[in-house]
Amino acid sequence: MQIWRLVAHHEETEKALQKMKEVGRIAIGWSGIGDLSDLEPENAGDISSRLKSIQPDISNAMMAGPSLWNLFAEVEVGDQIIVTAKGRRECVFEVTGPYIFDQANSIIGYSHQRPAALTDISPEQLWQASDSDVAEGQNVRWTLAKCKGTRRSSDIVHFEGKRFSVTSTAIERDSSARKRCLNHFGHSCQVCSMNFEKVYGEIGKDYIHVHHRVDLAHRDGEHAIDPKKDLVPLCPNCHAMVHTEKPAMAVEKLKLIYEAKNA
């Protein structure tokens, strides 16, 4: 588990913070660079350079690169995010899902997002337990920076933190590939066989996550997708479970685990 400090929207801080609480996501800006999964950066410098090439007049590209890289590649499910607004530590979120680029549901213009659940952990206590500072190699001016983190901060999270779980559907990179995948497999989870329409009726019709067997962030450059081999339908729970390993666990491995526990 890692602890991070996130600065909420600079211009509409309170509105953005409320929106993050409502939708269960944290978000940061520089949306003009587009989906980082498509960019496939190797490091923060790649992101800064790409942003500078798109927006030559931008003055904070060197600050954007590390913040976006942290959100995209370094933050993990289960990490704690201390959100600050107007210089005050307001709340703590727990990360519950992978990186999402969602322009259709941007948070006050911020499309780089992570599913996250609001907790009742004291942000001030967690910050103080992390030595009230960011980790070595991080910069307190970055929008998203890793905190030092200590045993004391872990104790606060584990023994005082009340947890909430949420699910979120990521926007697929290629809607036609998603459709072909579902036409082949159907809308039932390929690990636990969960079918939302059978369980919830009409409101669950056609609801399912589509998982990339190989994380896009670990692909080398542009590549073709075979919807039958590279994509697979998973319910939100099983989708979260395959991402407990990094890179993602093989779906077949998770299925064996599930079957062993639910024989």
Secondary structure, 3 states (H helix, E strand, C coil): CCEEEEECCCCCHHHHHHHHHHHCEEEECCHHHCCHHHHCCCCHHHHHHHHHHHCCCCCCHHHHHHHHHHHHHHCCCCCEEEEEECCEEEEEEEECCCCEECCCCCECCECEEEEEEECCCCHHHHHHHCCCCECCCCCCCCCEEEECCCHHHHHHHHHHCCCCCCCCCCCCCCHHHHHHHHHHHCCCCCCCCCCHHHHHHHHHCCCCEEEECCCHHHCCCCCCCCCCCCEEEECHHHHHHHCCCCCCCCHHHHHHHHHHHCC
